[in-house]
């Protein structure tokens, strides 16, 4: 996975906040140095290009209820 790819995982809760503002965090930037930064969508868009050379990966995090909405219903027999 390169730093330009984004994964969607269910790890954040409604109480997780952006490192730049009080908005709900929806993305995690895992840095090559071992650190992590949490961002809202707005700040991820704003800083993504500058962080790309420093990032190991970008992860899109959603709340569990939102993640379950992506799971397709089982096929009926």
C-alpha positions in Angstrom: 0.0 0.0 0.0 1.3 3.4 -0.9 0.7 6.7 0.9 -1.7 7.7 -1.8 -4.1 4.8 -1.1 -6.9 5.1 1.5 -8.3 2.2 3.6 -11.7 2.4 5.3 -11.9 0.9 8.7 -14.2 1.1 11.7 -12.0 2.3 14.6 -13.0 5.9 15.5 -16.0 6.7 17.8 -18.1 9.8 17.9 -15.8 11.2 20.6 -12.6 11.1 18.6 -11.6 14.6 17.4 -9.5 16.1 14.7 -6.0 17.2 15.8 -6.6 20.6 14.2 -10.2 21.5 15.2 -13.0 20.2 17.4 -14.7 18.3 14.5 -15.2 14.6 14.6 -12.1 12.7 13.3 -12.7 10.6 10.2 -9.2 9.9 9.0 -5.9 8.8 10.4 -2.5 9.6 8.9 0.1 7.0 10.0 3.5 8.7 9.7 6.7 6.9 8.7 8.2 8.2 11.9 5.7 6.1 13.9 3.3 8.9 14.8 -0.3 9.3 14.0 -2.5 12.3 13.2 -6.3 12.3 13.3 -8.1 14.7 11.0 -11.7 15.6 10.0 -12.4 15.5 6.3 -11.8 19.2 5.8 -8.3 19.1 7.3 -7.3 15.9 5.6 -8.1 17.5 2.2 -6.2 20.6 3.3 -3.0 18.8 4.5 -3.0 15.6 2.5 -0.6 16.8 -0.2 1.9 18.2 2.3 1.8 15.0 4.4 2.0 12.5 1.5 5.9 12.4 1.6 5.8 11.8 5.4 2.9 9.4 5.5 3.2 5.6 5.6 -0.6 5.4 4.8 -3.9 7.3 5.0 -6.8 5.5 6.7 -10.4 6.5 6.4 -12.1 5.7 9.7 -15.8 5.5 10.3 -18.1 4.8 13.2 -19.1 1.1 13.5 -22.8 1.9 12.7 -21.6 3.7 9.5 -19.3 0.8 8.6 -22.1 -1.7 8.9 -24.1 0.3 6.4 -21.4 -0.8 3.8 -21.9 -4.5 4.5 -24.3 -6.0 1.8 -27.3 -7.9 3.0 -26.9 -11.7 2.6 -28.4 -13.1 -0.5 -31.8 -14.7 -0.1 -32.3 -18.3 -1.0 
